[in-house]
Amino acid sequence: MAAHREDGYRDDSCGMASTGTMFGHELVVHLFTATQGPRAADGYAALRAIWADCRERLGMGHPVPGQDLPTTLASTMPPPWSTPEGVLAAQEKPDAHTEEVRQAVLRRDHDLWCLSVMVAPPPAAEPPLTWADLDIELWSMRGVRDDALLGTAWIYQGRWGVPGRVPRVSVPASADTARRCVPSLPPALRTGSWLTRGTTTGQGFGVWETGRTDDTRRDRALLVLAAADDDEALSCWSWSRPDAAMPTLVTYLAATAKIRYQLRSWGDGVATHQLLERAERAARHVRAHLPLPDPTAVDEVRTVAVDLAALTASLATRRQSIRLAARNARSALRADGTTPGEHDVFGEDLALASHVDDQLDADLIFLDAATRQVSATLEVAMQAGRSPGDAPPHQRVGSPLPSSAADSALPWPRDLALSDDDRATLRAELAAAFSPGQARHLVEELGIPRARHPRVGDGDGSPLSWWTEMFHEFDRGPVPEPYRRLLAAALARYPYNARLYLLGARHGLGLTTDHGDVEPRATGE
């Protein structure tokens, strides 16, 4: 590492290196992209291009000693479900003489690819290289277009104090400490109010977030200082562990990258507000023409209902993703013994996750109210076209639905292929519509005895948790076509439930009435 001086250092009574010298500049960059979804292929291609640049321009491309790992990446993205988690590839520039470090590592962590790159100059480099110098070496990584990656983290790390001091000390996250590091940072990171928002982690590292502070930022920059003799601990925390598991800081940054990606995709709820306005206009148009509703207006209400169902499922999935990411971030901090502060990088991340969660909750409440309004509007419109003695419409697949859902002689060639969003919608509607007793009776009619039902106390004890466990039982194949028959039975009881109606329409359970077919118009998802 770079040369250091032994001046201006003392231990205070709290075990803090309150003054000292910064040395050992290193730059670690982590880039995160999804393993699945519409941008996954572009993200993987971006990582592969950076990997190739590390090989060609920075001299990497050689195996890392002691690691039986490939040094090249597949030309196309490998299927994530058949790709193991952990380190998948590694390459370095060998340098046994000067101890310069240039390495790149590709990992898979659950639903993310993570490409990590480290550059550290030789300890005896003259003149000593700064973070600004190292930043220039990795300039090509900043050229990746915004929508290809979920997030990036640039970690400007080094050591603080005097080697060999005992006992081990923590780095004070003071403005004075940060100020002494400013000249080594890239020019764009040297100004701002970040100097006063530092924190000391449970392992004693000083951490500041520099650079941009907007909530939707994709690229993050952290200044991280470890005590002079904590080189190995710092490496395990921010770069690479001996057991190949994801380092604590990288786990945390991956989780928070997901949160900020979800925030960017949500777009401050603009799509929600626009759809709510459409729903209100469509329902008002139908009501204005009662008792003889305009068929075109009714079609628009059905279209809006499809969009409401799709957006509700999308936001519910987004909210759950944020909750899981926030939970993983908190777990990483707990494992590290770090307590988030109100204004430091960790506290601000978790506060943002909580704020977005609350906003999505509010959006979902408004969407639910709009869905109920649309459902009621459709019911009134359809009743307006029937004589008083007419029976309500039935869901049919070539013939009327049997009165008992246990009748397995229906001519269905296969069960419904429900997407994750469809399953979430169906579970939520069943949990809201059926009491626990009704739910058990409905499932019994499908042919599944109570002995195979989840216990009431399973999960969190809620109806949604009960249905989640019941769906797991359906997936084991105890009866034929459980999802098709379940949805048909639910529609027979609640024919005007907009979400069930649209779910059935999407999967071929066309709604027919005594007055002819009524097909909702599908829209793009």
C-alpha positions as CSV (number, residue, x, y, z in Angstrom):
1,M,0.0,0.0,0.0
2,A,1.0,3.6,-0.3
3,A,3.6,5.0,2.1
4,H,2.5,6.5,5.3
5,R,3.7,8.9,8.0
6,E,3.5,8.3,11.8
7,D,2.5,11.8,12.8
8,G,-0.4,13.4,14.5
9,Y,-1.9,10.3,16.0
10,R,-3.4,9.6,19.4
11,D,-5.9,7.3,21.1
12,D,-8.7,9.0,23.0
13,S,-10.6,7.5,25.9
14,C,-13.3,6.1,23.8
15,G,-11.0,3.9,21.7
16,M,-11.2,6.3,18.7
17,A,-8.3,7.3,16.5
18,S,-9.3,10.9,16.8
19,T,-6.4,12.2,14.7
20,G,-4.2,10.4,12.3
21,T,-2.9,10.0,8.7
22,M,-4.7,8.5,5.8
23,F,-2.8,6.0,3.6
24,G,-3.4,2.9,1.5
25,H,-5.8,4.2,-1.2
26,E,-7.9,1.6,-2.9
27,L,-10.9,1.8,-5.1
28,V,-13.6,-0.9,-5.1
29,V,-16.5,-0.8,-7.5
30,H,-19.6,-3.0,-7.4
31,L,-22.1,-3.1,-10.2
32,F,-25.5,-4.7,-9.8
33,T,-27.9,-5.9,-12.4
34,A,-31.0,-8.2,-12.4
35,T,-30.8,-11.9,-13.4
36,Q,-34.4,-11.8,-14.7
37,G,-36.7,-9.3,-16.3
38,P,-36.8,-7.1,-19.4
39,R,-33.4,-5.5,-18.8
40,A,-31.6,-8.6,-17.6
41,A,-29.9,-9.3,-20.9
42,D,-28.8,-5.7,-21.4
43,G,-27.4,-5.6,-17.9
44,Y,-25.4,-8.8,-18.3
45,A,-24.1,-7.5,-21.6
46,A,-22.9,-4.4,-19.9
47,L,-21.1,-6.4,-17.2
48,R,-19.5,-8.6,-19.9
49,A,-18.2,-5.5,-21.7
50,I,-16.7,-4.1,-18.5
51,W,-15.1,-7.5,-17.8
52,A,-13.5,-7.5,-21.3
53,D,-12.3,-3.9,-20.7
54,C,-10.6,-5.0,-17.4
55,R,-8.9,-7.7,-19.4
56,E,-7.8,-5.7,-22.4
57,R,-7.1,-2.2,-20.9
58,L,-6.2,-3.0,-17.3
59,G,-4.2,-6.1,-17.9
60,M,-6.4,-8.6,-16.1
61,G,-7.3,-12.0,-17.6
62,H,-5.2,-14.2,-15.5
63,P,-6.5,-16.7,-13.0
64,V,-6.6,-15.7,-9.3
65,P,-4.1,-18.0,-7.5
66,G,-5.9,-20.6,-5.3
67,Q,-9.2,-20.1,-7.1
68,D,-10.4,-22.7,-9.5
69,L,-12.6,-20.2,-11.4
70,P,-13.0,-19.3,-15.1
71,T,-11.5,-16.0,-16.3
72,T,-14.1,-15.5,-19.0
73,L,-17.8,-14.9,-19.0
74,A,-20.4,-16.7,-21.2
75,S,-21.2,-14.8,-24.4
76,T,-24.9,-14.9,-23.4
77,M,-26.5,-14.6,-20.0
78,P,-26.6,-18.0,-18.3
79,P,-30.0,-19.2,-16.9
80,P,-30.1,-18.0,-13.3
81,W,-32.1,-21.0,-12.1
82,S,-29.2,-23.3,-13.2
83,T,-26.4,-21.0,-12.1
84,P,-25.1,-21.5,-8.5
85,E,-24.9,-18.6,-6.1
86,G,-21.5,-17.2,-5.1
87,V,-18.4,-16.4,-7.1
88,L,-18.7,-17.5,-10.7
89,A,-15.6,-16.0,-12.3
90,A,-12.4,-14.1,-11.3
91,Q,-9.5,-12.5,-13.1
92,E,-6.5,-10.4,-12.1
93,K,-3.3,-8.8,-13.3
94,P,-0.5,-10.7,-11.7
95,D,2.2,-8.6,-10.0
96,A,4.4,-10.5,-7.5
97,H,7.0,-7.7,-7.3
98,T,5.1,-4.5,-6.6
99,E,2.1,-5.9,-4.8
100,E,-0.2,-3.9,-7.1
101,V,-3.8,-5.3,-7.0
102,R,-6.1,-5.4,-10.0
103,Q,-8.9,-7.9,-9.7
104,A,-12.4,-8.5,-11.0
105,V,-15.0,-10.9,-9.7
106,L,-18.5,-11.9,-10.9
107,R,-21.0,-13.2,-8.3
108,R,-24.6,-14.3,-8.4
109,D,-26.6,-13.3,-5.3
110,H,-30.2,-14.5,-5.4
111,D,-31.7,-12.4,-8.2
112,L,-28.7,-10.2,-8.9
113,W,-25.5,-10.4,-10.9
114,C,-22.7,-8.5,-9.1
115,L,-19.5,-7.5,-10.9
116,S,-16.8,-6.2,-8.4
117,V,-13.6,-4.6,-9.5
118,M,-10.6,-3.5,-7.2
119,V,-7.6,-1.4,-8.1
120,A,-4.9,-0.7,-5.5
121,P,-1.5,0.8,-6.3
122,P,1.8,-0.6,-5.2
123,P,2.7,0.4,-1.6
124,A,5.9,2.0,-2.8
125,A,4.4,3.9,-5.8
126,E,6.1,7.2,-6.4
127,P,4.4,9.6,-6.4
128,P,1.7,7.9,-4.2
129,L,-1.5,7.5,-6.2
130,T,-4.7,9.0,-5.0
131,W,-8.4,8.0,-5.3
132,A,-8.7,10.5,-8.1
133,D,-5.9,8.7,-10.0
134,L,-7.6,5.3,-9.4
135,D,-11.0,6.7,-10.5
136,I,-9.5,7.7,-13.9
137,E,-8.3,4.1,-14.4
138,L,-11.9,2.8,-14.1
139,W,-13.5,5.6,-16.2
140,S,-15.1,3.2,-18.6
141,M,-17.4,1.9,-16.0
142,R,-19.2,5.2,-15.8
143,G,-20.3,4.9,-19.5
144,V,-23.0,2.2,-18.9
145,R,-26.4,3.6,-19.7
146,D,-28.8,4.2,-16.9
147,D,-31.4,1.5,-17.6
148,A,-28.8,-1.4,-17.9
149,L,-27.9,-1.6,-14.2
150,L,-29.9,-1.5,-11.0
151,G,-27.2,0.3,-9.2
152,T,-23.4,0.9,-8.7
153,A,-21.3,1.6,-5.7
154,W,-17.9,3.3,-5.8
155,I,-16.0,2.7,-2.6
156,Y,-13.0,4.9,-2.0
157,Q,-11.3,3.1,0.9
158,G,-8.1,3.4,2.9
159,R,-6.5,3.1,6.3
160,W,-6.3,5.7,9.0
161,G,-3.8,6.0,11.8
162,V,-0.5,4.3,12.7
163,P,0.1,0.6,12.1
164,G,1.0,-1.5,15.2
165,R,-1.0,0.5,17.7
166,V,-2.6,-1.5,20.5
167,P,-5.4,-1.7,21.4
168,R,-7.2,-1.6,18.1
169,V,-9.1,1.6,17.6
170,S,-12.1,2.7,15.6
171,V,-12.1,5.5,13.0
172,P,-13.9,8.6,14.1
173,A,-16.5,9.6,11.5
174,S,-15.9,13.3,12.1
175,A,-15.9,16.2,9.6
176,D,-12.2,16.7,10.5
177,T,-11.4,13.2,9.5
178,A,-13.3,13.5,6.2
179,R,-11.8,16.9,5.5
180,R,-8.3,15.4,5.6
181,C,-9.3,12.9,2.9
182,V,-10.9,15.4,0.5
183,P,-7.8,16.3,-1.5
184,S,-7.4,12.6,-2.6
185,L,-11.0,12.3,-3.9
186,P,-12.1,12.9,-7.5
187,P,-13.0,16.6,-7.9
188,A,-16.7,16.0,-8.2
189,L,-16.8,14.4,-4.8
190,R,-14.9,17.0,-2.8
191,T,-17.7,19.4,-2.1
192,G,-21.1,19.2,-0.4
193,S,-22.5,18.7,3.1
194,W,-21.5,15.0,3.4
195,L,-18.5,15.7,5.6
196,T,-20.8,16.1,8.7
197,R,-22.9,13.0,7.9
198,G,-20.4,10.2,8.7
199,T,-20.9,7.2,10.9
200,T,-18.7,4.6,12.5
201,T,-19.8,1.0,11.9
202,G,-19.9,-1.9,14.4
203,Q,-16.5,-3.0,13.2
204,G,-15.0,0.5,13.7
205,F,-14.9,1.7,10.0
206,G,-15.6,5.3,9.3
207,V,-18.2,5.7,6.5
208,W,-19.4,8.7,4.5
209,E,-21.5,8.9,1.4
210,T,-20.2,11.6,-1.0
211,G,-21.5,12.9,-4.3
212,R,-25.1,12.9,-5.3
213,T,-27.8,12.9,-2.7
214,D,-31.1,12.6,-4.7
215,D,-33.3,9.7,-3.7
216,T,-33.3,8.1,-7.1
217,R,-29.5,8.0,-7.7
218,R,-28.2,4.9,-9.4
219,D,-24.5,5.6,-8.7
220,R,-23.3,5.9,-5.1
221,A,-19.9,6.9,-3.8
222,L,-18.7,6.0,-0.3
223,L,-15.6,7.0,1.6
224,V,-14.6,4.2,3.9
225,L,-11.7,4.3,6.4
226,A,-10.4,1.4,8.5
227,A,-7.9,1.5,11.3
228,A,-4.3,1.2,10.2
229,D,-4.0,-2.6,10.9
230,D,-7.5,-3.6,9.8
231,D,-6.6,-4.3,6.2
232,E,-8.0,-7.9,6.3
233,A,-11.2,-6.9,8.1
234,L,-11.8,-4.1,5.6
235,S,-11.3,-6.4,2.7
236,C,-13.8,-9.0,4.1
237,W,-16.3,-6.2,4.7
238,S,-16.2,-4.4,1.4
239,W,-14.4,-6.7,-1.2
240,S,-14.1,-10.4,-0.7
241,R,-14.3,-13.0,2.0
242,P,-12.3,-16.2,2.4
243,D,-15.5,-18.3,2.4
244,A,-16.6,-16.7,-0.9
245,A,-19.8,-15.4,0.7
246,M,-21.0,-12.0,-0.2
247,P,-19.2,-9.3,2.0
248,T,-21.4,-7.5,4.4
249,L,-21.2,-4.1,2.8
250,V,-21.9,-5.6,-0.7
251,T,-25.0,-7.4,0.7
252,Y,-26.2,-4.1,2.1
253,L,-25.5,-2.1,-1.1
254,A,-27.2,-4.7,-3.2
255,A,-30.3,-4.5,-1.1
256,T,-30.4,-0.7,-1.2
257,A,-29.8,-0.7,-4.9
258,K,-33.0,-2.6,-5.3
259,I,-34.9,-0.1,-3.2
260,R,-33.7,2.9,-5.3
261,Y,-34.4,1.0,-8.5
262,Q,-37.9,0.3,-7.4
263,L,-38.3,4.0,-6.5
264,R,-37.1,5.0,-9.9
265,S,-39.5,2.6,-11.6
266,W,-42.4,3.7,-9.5
267,G,-42.0,7.2,-10.8
268,D,-43.5,9.0,-7.8
269,G,-46.9,7.4,-8.4
270,V,-47.6,9.2,-11.7
271,A,-49.1,6.1,-13.3
272,T,-51.3,5.5,-10.3
273,H,-52.7,9.1,-10.3
274,Q,-53.3,8.9,-14.1
275,L,-55.2,5.6,-13.8
276,L,-57.3,6.8,-10.9
277,E,-58.4,9.8,-13.0
278,R,-59.3,7.4,-15.9
279,A,-61.3,5.2,-13.5
280,E,-63.3,8.1,-12.2
281,R,-64.0,9.5,-15.7
282,A,-65.0,6.0,-17.0
283,A,-67.4,5.3,-14.1
284,R,-68.9,8.7,-14.3
285,H,-69.6,8.3,-18.0
286,V,-71.4,5.0,-17.4
287,R,-73.5,6.5,-14.6
288,A,-74.4,9.5,-16.7
289,H,-76.2,7.2,-19.2
290,L,-78.1,5.0,-16.8
291,P,-80.6,3.3,-17.0
292,L,-79.4,2.5,-20.5
293,P,-75.6,2.5,-20.3
294,D,-73.6,3.3,-23.3
295,P,-71.8,0.0,-24.4
296,T,-68.7,1.9,-25.4
297,A,-68.6,3.4,-21.9
298,V,-69.0,0.0,-20.3
299,D,-66.2,-1.4,-22.4
300,E,-63.9,1.5,-21.2
301,V,-64.8,0.6,-17.6
302,R,-63.8,-3.0,-18.3
303,T,-60.5,-1.9,-19.8
304,V,-59.9,0.4,-16.8
305,A,-60.6,-2.6,-14.6
306,V,-58.0,-4.7,-16.3
307,D,-55.5,-1.9,-15.9
308,L,-56.4,-1.5,-12.2
309,A,-55.8,-5.2,-11.6
310,A,-52.5,-5.1,-13.4
311,L,-51.2,-2.0,-11.7
312,T,-52.4,-3.3,-8.3
313,A,-50.5,-6.5,-8.7
314,S,-47.5,-4.6,-10.0
315,L,-47.4,-2.2,-7.0
316,A,-48.0,-5.0,-4.5
317,T,-45.0,-6.9,-6.0
318,R,-43.0,-3.7,-5.9
319,R,-43.9,-3.0,-2.3
320,Q,-43.0,-6.6,-1.3
321,S,-39.6,-6.3,-3.1
322,I,-38.9,-3.1,-1.1
323,R,-39.8,-4.7,2.1
324,L,-37.6,-7.7,1.5
325,A,-34.7,-5.5,0.4
326,A,-35.1,-3.3,3.5
327,R,-35.2,-6.5,5.7
328,N,-32.0,-7.7,4.1
329,A,-30.3,-4.3,4.6
330,R,-31.2,-4.3,8.3
331,S,-30.0,-7.9,8.7
332,A,-26.6,-6.9,7.2
333,L,-26.3,-4.0,9.6
334,R,-27.3,-6.2,12.6
335,A,-24.7,-8.8,11.6
336,D,-22.1,-6.0,11.5
337,G,-23.2,-4.5,14.8
338,T,-24.0,-1.2,13.1
339,T,-26.7,1.1,14.5
340,P,-28.1,3.4,11.8
341,G,-28.1,7.1,12.7
342,E,-30.8,9.6,11.7
343,H,-28.6,11.4,9.1
344,D,-25.9,8.9,8.1
345,V,-25.9,6.8,5.0
346,F,-27.5,3.8,6.7
347,G,-30.3,5.7,8.4
348,E,-31.2,7.7,5.3
349,D,-31.4,4.5,3.2
350,L,-33.8,2.8,5.7
351,A,-35.9,6.0,6.1
352,L,-36.2,6.1,2.3
353,A,-37.4,2.5,2.2
354,S,-40.0,3.2,4.9
355,H,-41.2,6.3,3.1
356,V,-41.6,4.5,-0.2
357,D,-43.4,1.6,1.5
358,D,-45.9,4.1,3.0
359,Q,-46.4,5.7,-0.4
360,L,-47.1,2.4,-2.1
361,D,-49.5,1.5,0.8
362,A,-51.4,4.7,0.0
363,D,-51.4,4.0,-3.7
364,L,-52.8,0.5,-3.1
365,I,-55.6,1.8,-0.9
366,F,-56.6,4.3,-3.6
367,L,-56.4,1.6,-6.3
368,D,-58.6,-0.8,-4.1
369,A,-61.2,1.9,-3.7
370,A,-61.2,2.6,-7.5
371,T,-61.5,-1.1,-8.2
372,R,-64.5,-1.4,-5.9
373,Q,-66.0,1.6,-7.7
374,V,-65.4,0.1,-11.1
375,S,-66.8,-3.3,-9.9
376,A,-69.9,-1.6,-8.6
377,T,-70.3,0.3,-11.8
378,L,-70.1,-2.8,-13.9
379,E,-72.6,-4.6,-11.7
380,V,-75.1,-1.7,-12.0
381,A,-74.6,-1.5,-15.7
382,M,-75.2,-5.2,-16.2
383,Q,-78.2,-5.3,-14.0
384,A,-79.7,-2.4,-16.0
385,G,-79.8,-4.6,-19.0
386,R,-81.6,-7.6,-17.3
387,S,-85.3,-8.2,-16.5
388,P,-86.1,-8.5,-12.8
389,G,-86.5,-12.3,-13.0
390,D,-83.2,-13.0,-14.8
391,A,-80.5,-15.1,-13.1
392,P,-77.1,-13.5,-12.6
393,P,-74.4,-14.3,-15.2
394,H,-72.3,-17.5,-14.8
395,Q,-68.8,-18.2,-15.7
396,R,-68.7,-20.8,-18.4
397,V,-66.1,-22.8,-20.3
398,G,-68.1,-24.2,-23.1
399,S,-71.0,-25.1,-20.7
400,P,-72.5,-23.7,-17.5
401,L,-70.4,-24.0,-14.4
402,P,-71.5,-27.0,-12.2
403,S,-73.1,-25.9,-9.0
404,S,-70.5,-27.8,-7.0
405,A,-66.8,-27.0,-7.6
406,A,-66.1,-30.7,-6.6
407,D,-67.4,-31.8,-10.0
408,S,-64.2,-32.8,-11.8
409,A,-65.8,-33.9,-15.0
410,L,-65.4,-30.4,-16.6
411,P,-63.8,-30.5,-20.1
412,W,-60.6,-28.6,-19.2
413,P,-57.5,-29.8,-20.9
414,R,-55.1,-28.4,-18.4
415,D,-54.9,-26.2,-15.3
416,L,-54.4,-22.4,-15.5
417,A,-50.9,-21.2,-16.0
418,L,-51.0,-18.4,-13.4
419,S,-48.1,-15.9,-13.3
420,D,-46.7,-14.7,-9.9
421,D,-48.9,-11.6,-10.2
422,D,-52.0,-13.6,-11.0
423,R,-51.4,-15.9,-8.0
424,A,-50.9,-12.9,-5.8
425,T,-54.2,-11.3,-7.1
426,L,-56.1,-14.6,-6.6
427,R,-54.8,-15.1,-3.1
428,A,-55.6,-11.6,-2.1
429,E,-59.2,-11.7,-3.5
430,L,-59.9,-15.1,-1.9
431,A,-58.6,-13.9,1.4
432,A,-60.8,-10.8,1.3
433,A,-64.0,-12.6,0.0
434,F,-64.2,-15.8,1.9
435,S,-64.3,-16.2,5.7
436,P,-62.1,-19.0,7.2
437,G,-65.1,-21.4,7.3
438,Q,-66.1,-20.6,3.8
439,A,-62.6,-21.0,2.6
440,R,-62.3,-24.5,4.1
441,H,-65.6,-25.5,2.7
442,L,-64.6,-24.3,-0.8
443,V,-61.3,-26.2,-0.7
444,E,-63.1,-29.3,0.5
445,E,-65.4,-29.1,-2.5
446,L,-62.3,-29.2,-4.7
447,G,-61.6,-32.6,-3.1
448,I,-59.0,-31.8,-0.6
449,P,-59.9,-33.0,2.9
450,R,-59.4,-30.8,6.0
451,A,-56.6,-33.0,7.2
452,R,-54.5,-31.5,4.3
453,H,-55.5,-27.9,5.0
454,P,-53.0,-25.6,6.6
455,R,-53.6,-25.0,10.3
456,V,-55.2,-21.7,11.2
457,G,-52.1,-20.7,13.1
458,D,-49.7,-21.3,10.3
459,G,-47.7,-18.4,8.9
460,D,-48.8,-15.1,10.5
461,G,-52.3,-16.5,11.1
462,S,-54.0,-14.2,8.5
463,P,-56.3,-15.4,5.8
464,L,-53.7,-14.4,3.2
465,S,-51.1,-16.6,4.9
466,W,-53.6,-19.5,5.0
467,W,-54.3,-19.2,1.2
468,T,-50.5,-19.0,0.6
469,E,-50.0,-22.3,2.3
470,M,-53.0,-23.8,0.5
471,F,-51.5,-22.8,-2.8
472,H,-48.4,-24.7,-1.9
473,E,-50.7,-27.7,-1.3
474,F,-52.3,-27.2,-4.7
475,D,-48.9,-27.2,-6.3
476,R,-48.3,-30.7,-5.0
477,G,-51.1,-32.0,-7.3
478,P,-53.6,-33.5,-4.9
479,V,-56.5,-32.9,-7.3
480,P,-56.9,-32.2,-11.0
481,E,-56.9,-28.6,-12.2
482,P,-57.2,-26.9,-8.7
483,Y,-56.6,-23.3,-9.9
484,R,-59.1,-23.4,-12.8
485,R,-61.8,-25.0,-10.6
486,L,-61.0,-22.7,-7.7
487,L,-61.3,-19.5,-9.8
488,A,-64.5,-20.8,-11.5
489,A,-66.1,-21.5,-8.1
490,A,-65.1,-18.1,-6.8
491,L,-66.5,-16.4,-9.9
492,A,-69.8,-18.4,-9.5
493,R,-70.2,-16.9,-6.1
494,Y,-68.8,-13.4,-6.8
495,P,-69.5,-12.7,-10.5
496,Y,-69.1,-9.0,-10.2
497,N,-65.8,-9.0,-8.4
498,A,-63.7,-7.0,-10.9
499,R,-60.4,-8.6,-10.1
500,L,-61.7,-12.2,-10.3
501,Y,-63.7,-11.3,-13.4
502,L,-60.6,-10.0,-15.2
503,L,-58.4,-12.8,-14.0
504,G,-60.9,-15.3,-15.4
505,A,-61.1,-13.4,-18.7
506,R,-57.3,-13.4,-19.0
507,H,-57.3,-17.2,-18.7
508,G,-60.1,-18.1,-21.0
509,L,-63.0,-18.2,-18.5
510,G,-65.2,-16.0,-20.6
511,L,-68.2,-14.4,-19.0
512,T,-71.5,-15.2,-20.7
513,T,-74.9,-14.0,-19.7
514,D,-78.4,-14.8,-20.9
515,H,-78.0,-11.7,-23.1
516,G,-74.9,-12.9,-25.0
517,D,-71.2,-12.9,-24.6
518,V,-69.5,-10.0,-22.9
519,E,-65.7,-10.1,-23.5
520,P,-63.5,-7.6,-21.6
521,R,-60.9,-6.0,-23.8
522,A,-57.4,-6.9,-22.8
523,T,-54.7,-4.3,-22.6
524,G,-50.9,-4.6,-22.5
525,E,-49.4,-5.6,-19.2
